[in-house]
Amino acid sequence: MAINYINKSTLQGNIYNNIQATNTVTTNDFRRYLGLKDFNHKMVNYSAKEFVNGTAHTNGIESVWAILKRVYNGTFHNISTQAPVPLH
């Protein structure tokens, strides 16, 4: 799924369409996350240099993005938005 333009409606719409309401959503303080309802929404305030707030942190996803960037920059030069073709 590709998101070409990220506004509050698009971002939150994708969250509501892809995450069960019983799940916990942990985000940073990006303004477009404000107002998420129906979730246990935990947030860390990067603007105040807060990177952990109780059990809320984004360390895991930050590591995923860092590894993905290293793989992309070091190995691949194009990532397609199309689904991969199964190898049979």
Secondary structure as UniProt FT lines:
FT   HELIX           8..18
FT   TURN            21..22
FT   STRAND          24..27
FT   HELIX           31..33
FT   TURN            34..35
FT   STRAND          40..43
FT   HELIX           46..48
FT   STRAND          52..53
FT   TURN            54..55
FT   STRAND          56..57
FT   HELIX           59..74
//
